[in-house]
């Protein structure tokens, strides 16, 4: 057991500050264990959202030493020991209190995405590659770490113009589904704001489920938008053939 200093944000958006706590850290503990120990011993009113403590619910998202992470998957023995461990709430979303943020904006975006729309006479046959692609996208636990690290949402405050990586994943899961018949490409360009993403892959780097967000979801969507609206040869082909 070793004593370590955890510097935790306390307060709300109007009034808050980092507070230092010295806490006993045992081998194998994760950052969420430390937060629970602080609640039990020093800060009973410390607000922190969590549920499964197994990296599958996405509830305990925060920033540890400035990096968006799941607290339950952040091992204390892997953090630098020569400085305090800083735990702060996600920066991209409005702060409620301490480590809890308001992520409800995400669910409002989700309501705007056209749901899965298969042909009523479909045979429900799919190639294995299509099954695997859909399964990868379905791994998302909606921790919103990708939304938090995205510079378009985090620094530029363009939530009215860009839906963020999480919802580009969901849109891609539907748009690339071989049995889906809906057309979401104009929505992806306009309200989705796909052109604002400059594919830095920061969202992919922080994904706890290791989804290839940029390569497998965002880039294919951007390619569809480019083919539809900006490729002169594709535009000429559609004009000649009358096909979408």
HELIX and SHEET records of a PDB file:
HELIX    1   1 UNK A   31  UNK A   41  1                                  11    
HELIX    2   2 UNK A   71  UNK A   73  5                                   3    
HELIX    3   3 UNK A   76  UNK A   78  5                                   3    
HELIX    4   4 UNK A  104  UNK A  112  1                                   9    
HELIX    5   5 UNK A  128  UNK A  138  1                                  11    
HELIX    6   6 UNK A  145  UNK A  149  1                                   5    
HELIX    7   7 UNK A  151  UNK A  154  1                                   4    
HELIX    8   8 UNK A  165  UNK A  175  1                                  11    
HELIX    9   9 UNK A  185  UNK A  189  1                                   5    
HELIX   10  10 UNK A  194  UNK A  196  5                                   3    
HELIX   11  11 UNK A  202  UNK A  206  1                                   5    
HELIX   12  12 UNK A  213  UNK A  218  3                                   6    
HELIX   13  13 UNK A  219  UNK A  229  1                                  11    
HELIX   14  14 UNK A  232  UNK A  241  1                                  10    
SHEET    1   A 5 UNK A  16  UNK A  25  0                                        
SHEET    2   A 5 UNK A   2  UNK A  11 -1                                        
SHEET    3   A 5 UNK A  85  UNK A  88  1                                        
SHEET    4   A 5 UNK A  61  UNK A  64 -1                                        
SHEET    5   A 5 UNK A  67  UNK A  70 -1                                        
SHEET    1   B 2 UNK A  94  UNK A  97  0                                        
SHEET    2   B 2 UNK A 100  UNK A 102 -1                                        
END                                                                             
